[in-house]
Amino acid sequence: MERRKFLKGAAIGAGATALATPALAQGGKTMTIVSTWPRDFPGLGVSAQRLADRIGVLSEGALNVEYFAAGERVGALDVFDEVASGNSQAYIGADYYWTGKHPALAYFTAVPFGMSFAEINAWCLYGGGMEIWDKVQDQFGLKGLPAGNTGTQAGGWFNKEIESADDFKGLKMRIPGLGGQVLAKLGASTVSLPGGQIYENLVSGTIDATEWVGPYNDYFMKFYEAAKYYYTGGMHEPGAQLSLTSNKSWWSSLSDWERAVITAAALEENANSYFEAMALNGEYLTKLVDEQGVEVRSFNDETWDAMGEAAQEVFEETASYDALAAEVNDAVQAKMREIGRGISLFEGQFVNQRNRILDL
């Protein structure tokens, strides 16, 4: 961690929904937020800190936010239990880290061949997704809100070229969620590591490959020191949604105004984190190639097909877990086809033709 020079600080986002502010009680309420990301972590960590700051700003002191990065109060992957128990009021993280609690949680971050940023937000905010997310989290006494998105993530960093699906056999790779299960079916040995532990494991050879986010986030992780092959868009996280998840009892104790403030801040950061990544990914991809000699690759069609077949098996297995998992899987598959078809026929058609004409 010490050898990396992480970006520090971030501008507070603008354009939050205007809310009528009630008279504030002296001192306000405390909202303790724990995060899965290290402090000042480029992209994800900075986004979480920006969200925590924004809740305090919008509430004008009604909510006194105490933010703890990974390891400062609890471990990165312990935040779920910390909030479910009521020891802290909320966590910022990615729900697919906790598929061991219930596999359907993966669908509210990202699943293989799943929803893009536009699709998952359309589903959650206007297509019934929030209601079904509530059903999953109710089992644990939690209430989630969309609070960030990485966009389509890179296929990953590898110390060898992936020329066919057979090249995954015996590969040790850090990749969580259902995407990890897909590669396991192709013969990979997969692990889920928090962000702060990936570099050391890659450099030491404990793992052969890793996925993280995209060029902007990945540049600062220095994975290129151990793996030179960087693969473009992967199947595993087409639009990874991050969440601000509160203890439901605490959430229910808040006033309508307090809940509206937190929701406004979360949805603002949900958009800001995505737009920030889109603005910076191209710049940092150029830096990776020109400054560090990274070799950019894309998976071939044969490899994509093999991953697609494995993904179907993973979906069937996930849906068979229980009735709720089947309900979530069916809802996602149906809405993804409905929303995705509209996007493909309009935005997709335009972008493809624009890029063809501009030779992009």
C-alpha positions in Angstrom: 0.0 0.0 0.0 2.8 2.5 0.9 4.5 2.1 -2.5 1.4 3.4 -4.4 0.7 7.0 -4.8 -3.0 7.3 -4.6 -5.0 10.4 -5.6 -6.2 12.3 -2.6 -9.3 14.4 -2.2 -12.1 15.0 -4.6 -14.4 17.9 -5.5 -17.8 17.7 -4.0 -20.5 17.0 -6.6 -22.9 19.6 -7.7 -26.5 19.7 -8.6 -28.2 17.9 -5.7 -31.9 17.9 -5.4 -33.2 20.9 -3.5 -34.9 20.0 -0.3 -36.7 22.1 2.3 -34.5 22.0 5.4 -36.3 21.6 8.8 -35.1 23.3 11.9 -32.0 21.3 13.0 -31.7 19.9 16.5 -28.4 20.9 18.1 -25.8 18.3 17.5 -27.8 16.3 14.9 -27.8 12.5 14.5 -24.7 10.4 14.0 -24.4 8.3 10.8 -21.4 5.9 11.0 -20.4 4.7 7.5 -18.0 1.8 7.0 -16.5 1.1 3.5 -14.9 -1.7 1.6 -12.4 0.7 0.0 -9.1 2.0 1.5 -8.9 5.7 2.3 -8.1 7.9 -0.7 -8.3 5.0 -3.0 -8.5 6.4 -6.6 -12.0 6.1 -8.0 -13.9 3.8 -5.6 -12.4 5.1 -2.3 -12.6 8.7 -3.4 -16.2 8.2 -4.5 -17.2 6.7 -1.1 -15.6 9.6 0.8 -17.3 12.1 -1.5 -20.6 10.5 -0.8 -20.1 10.6 3.0 -19.1 14.3 2.8 -22.1 15.1 0.6 -24.6 13.6 3.1 -23.2 15.9 5.7 -23.3 18.9 3.4 -26.9 18.3 2.2 -28.2 17.7 5.7 -26.6 20.9 7.0 -25.5 19.2 10.1 -28.6 17.2 10.8 -26.6 14.1 10.0 -23.1 14.0 11.5 -21.3 11.5 9.2 -18.4 9.5 10.6 -16.7 7.7 7.7 -14.3 4.8 8.2 -12.4 3.3 5.3 -11.5 -0.4 5.0 -9.6 -1.5 8.1 -10.2 1.6 10.1 -13.2 0.2 12.0 -13.7 -3.2 10.5 -12.2 -5.2 7.7 -13.1 -4.5 4.1 -15.3 -7.6 3.8 -16.8 -7.3 7.3 -18.9 -4.2 6.6 -22.0 -6.2 5.8 -22.1 -7.9 9.2 -21.1 -4.6 10.9 -24.2 -2.9 9.6 -26.6 -5.8 9.8 -25.7 -6.0 13.5 -26.4 -2.3 14.0 -22.9 -1.5 15.2 -22.6 1.0 12.3 -25.4 2.7 10.4 -24.4 2.1 6.8 -21.8 0.6 4.5 -20.5 1.6 1.0 -19.5 -1.4 -1.0 -20.4 -3.9 -3.7 -23.1 -6.4 -2.8 -21.7 -9.2 -4.9 -19.0 -9.6 -2.2 -21.6 -11.3 0.0 -23.1 -13.9 -2.3 -22.3 -16.3 0.5 -25.1 -14.6 2.4 -27.5 -15.0 -0.5 -26.5 -15.5 -4.2 -29.1 -13.1 -5.4 -27.1 -10.2 -3.9 -24.8 -10.4 -7.0 -27.6 -9.1 -9.3 -27.5 -5.8 -7.5 -23.8 -5.2 -8.3 -23.2 -7.1 -11.6 -23.6 -10.5 -13.2 -21.9 -12.0 -16.2 -23.5 -10.8 -19.5 -25.7 -8.6 -17.3 -26.9 -5.0 -17.2 -25.0 -1.9 -18.3 -25.0 1.4 -16.3 -28.1 2.6 -18.1 -29.9 -0.7 -17.8 -29.4 -1.4 -14.1 -30.4 2.1 -13.2 -33.5 1.9 -15.4 -34.4 -1.3 -13.8 -33.7 -0.3 -10.2 -35.3 3.2 -10.3 -38.2 2.7 -12.8 -38.5 -1.1 -13.5 -39.2 -2.6 -10.0 -35.6 -3.4 -9.2 -35.6 -1.5 -5.9 -38.6 -3.4 -4.6 -37.0 -6.8 -5.3 -33.7 -5.6 -3.9 -35.6 -4.7 -0.7 -36.9 -8.3 -0.6 -33.4 -9.7 -0.7 -32.0 -7.3 1.9 -35.0 -7.6 4.2 -33.7 -11.0 5.3 -30.6 -9.3 6.8 -32.3 -6.1 8.2 -30.8 -3.9 5.5 -31.9 -1.2 3.1 -29.8 -0.5 -0.1 -29.5 2.4 -2.4 -27.6 2.8 -5.7 -24.5 4.9 -4.9 -22.0 4.4 -7.6 -21.2 2.7 -10.9 -17.9 1.8 -12.6 -19.3 1.3 -16.1 -18.2 -1.7 -18.1 -15.1 -3.1 -16.5 -11.9 -4.4 -18.1 -11.6 -8.1 -18.7 -8.5 -8.1 -16.5 -4.8 -8.3 -16.1 -3.0 -11.4 -17.2 0.6 -12.6 -17.2 0.0 -14.5 -20.4 -2.3 -14.0 -23.5 -5.7 -15.6 -23.4 -6.1 -17.1 -26.9 -8.9 -19.5 -26.1 -11.0 -20.6 -23.2 -8.5 -23.4 -22.5 -6.0 -20.8 -21.3 -8.2 -20.3 -18.2 -7.4 -23.9 -17.1 -5.3 -23.8 -14.0 -5.2 -20.0 -13.9 -5.3 -18.4 -10.4 -7.3 -15.3 -10.7 -8.9 -12.7 -8.4 -12.4 -12.3 -9.6 -15.5 -12.2 -7.2 -19.2 -12.7 -7.8 -20.8 -14.8 -10.4 -18.1 -13.8 -12.9 -15.7 -15.8 -10.8 -18.0 -18.8 -11.0 -18.1 -18.6 -14.8 -14.3 -18.7 -15.0 -14.2 -21.5 -12.5 -16.3 -23.6 -14.9 -13.7 -22.9 -17.5 -11.0 -24.3 -15.2 -9.7 -21.2 -13.4 -9.0 -21.2 -9.7 -10.7 -18.0 -8.5 -10.5 -16.0 -5.2 -12.2 -12.9 -3.9 -9.7 -10.4 -2.4 -10.4 -6.8 -1.3 -8.7 -4.1 -3.4 -5.9 -3.4 -0.9 -4.6 -7.0 -1.1 -4.6 -7.6 -4.8 -1.2 -6.0 -5.8 0.8 -8.0 -3.3 -0.8 -11.2 -4.3 -0.2 -10.5 -8.0 3.4 -9.5 -7.6 4.2 -12.5 -5.3 2.7 -14.9 -7.8 0.0 -16.1 -5.4 -2.4 -15.2 -8.2 -1.7 -15.1 -12.0 -4.3 -12.6 -13.0 -6.8 -10.1 -11.6 -9.7 -8.0 -12.7 -10.3 -4.7 -10.9 -12.2 -1.9 -12.6 -11.0 0.0 -15.6 -8.0 2.2 -16.8 -8.6 5.1 -14.5 -8.8 3.0 -11.4 -6.3 0.4 -12.5 -3.5 2.8 -13.4 -2.9 3.6 -9.7 -2.9 -0.1 -8.7 0.3 -0.7 -10.7 -0.8 -4.2 -11.8 1.3 -3.6 -14.9 4.4 -4.4 -12.8 3.4 -8.0 -12.7 1.0 -8.5 -15.7 1.4 -6.8 -19.0 -1.6 -8.1 -20.9 -4.7 -5.9 -20.3 -8.0 -7.1 -21.7 -10.7 -4.7 -22.8 -14.4 -5.0 -21.7 -15.1 -8.2 -19.8 -18.2 -10.3 -19.4 -18.2 -10.2 -15.6 -19.2 -6.6 -14.7 -20.9 -4.8 -17.5 -22.1 -2.0 -15.2 -21.0 -2.7 -11.6 -23.4 -0.9 -9.2 -22.1 0.1 -5.8 -24.4 0.6 -2.9 -25.0 2.6 0.2 -26.7 0.1 2.5 -28.2 1.1 5.8 -29.3 -0.8 8.8 -33.0 -1.0 8.2 -34.1 -0.3 11.8 -32.0 2.8 11.8 -33.2 3.8 8.4 -36.8 3.4 9.5 -36.1 5.6 12.5 -35.2 8.6 10.3 -37.6 11.3 9.2 -38.8 11.4 5.6 -36.6 14.5 5.1 -33.5 12.7 6.4 -34.1 9.7 4.2 -34.6 12.0 1.2 -31.3 13.7 1.9 -29.4 10.4 2.0 -31.2 9.2 -1.1 -30.4 12.4 -3.0 -26.7 12.2 -2.0 -26.5 8.5 -3.0 -28.1 9.0 -6.4 -26.0 12.0 -7.1 -22.8 10.0 -6.4 -24.3 7.1 -8.4 -24.1 9.3 -11.5 -20.9 11.2 -10.6 -18.8 8.1 -10.1 -19.8 6.8 -13.5 -19.3 10.0 -15.4 -15.9 10.5 -13.7 -14.8 7.1 -14.9 -16.0 7.7 -18.4 -14.2 11.0 -18.5 -10.9 9.6 -17.4 -10.7 6.0 -18.7 -9.4 7.0 -22.1 -6.7 9.3 -20.7 -5.4 6.6 -18.3 -5.5 3.9 -20.9 -3.1 6.0 -23.0 -0.9 6.4 -20.0 -0.8 2.6 -19.4 0.2 2.0 -23.0 2.6 4.8 -23.6 4.2 5.1 -20.1 4.1 1.5 -18.9 4.2 -0.6 -22.1 0.9 -2.3 -21.4 -0.3 -4.5 -24.2 -4.1 -4.2 -24.8 -5.9 -7.3 -25.9 -9.5 -8.4 -26.5 -11.0 -11.8 -25.9 -11.8 -13.6 -29.2 -15.3 -14.8 -30.2 -14.5 -18.4 -29.2 -13.6 -17.3 -25.7 -16.7 -15.1 -25.4 -18.9 -18.0 -26.5 -17.4 -20.4 -24.0 -17.9 -17.8 -21.2 -21.5 -17.3 -22.4 -22.2 -21.0 -22.1 -20.7 -21.2 -18.7 -22.7 -18.1 -17.6 -26.0 -19.9 -18.5 -25.0 -22.7 -16.2 -24.2 -20.3 -13.4 -27.6 -18.6 -13.8 -29.4 -21.9 -13.6 -27.5 -22.9 -10.5 -28.1 -19.5 -8.9 -31.8 -19.6 -9.6 -32.1 -23.0 -8.1 -30.8 -21.8 -4.7 -34.3 -20.8 -3.5 -37.5 -19.2 -4.7 -36.2 -15.6 -4.1 -33.1 -16.3 -6.1 -35.2 -17.6 -8.9 -37.4 -14.5 -8.7 -34.5 -12.1 -8.9 -32.8 -14.0 -11.8 -36.1 -14.1 -13.8 -36.7 -10.4 -13.2 -33.2 -9.4 -14.3 -33.2 -11.6 -17.4 -36.6 -10.3 -18.5 -35.9 -6.6 -17.8 -32.5 -6.8 -19.3 -33.9 -8.0 -22.6 -36.7 -5.5 -22.6 -34.6 -2.5 -21.6 -31.6 -3.7 -23.6 -33.5 -4.1 -26.8 -34.7 -0.5 -26.7 -31.2 0.8 -26.0 -29.7 -1.4 -28.7 -32.1 -0.3 -31.4 -31.7 3.4 -30.7 -28.5 4.5 -28.8 -26.7 1.3 -29.9 -27.6 1.8 -33.6 -26.5 5.4 -33.5 -23.2 4.8 -31.7 -22.2 2.0 -34.0 -22.9 4.1 -37.1 -21.2 7.2 -35.6 -18.1 5.2 -34.7 -18.1 3.7 -38.2 -18.2 7.1 -39.9 -15.6 8.6 -37.5 -13.4 5.5 -37.9 -13.3 5.0 -34.1 
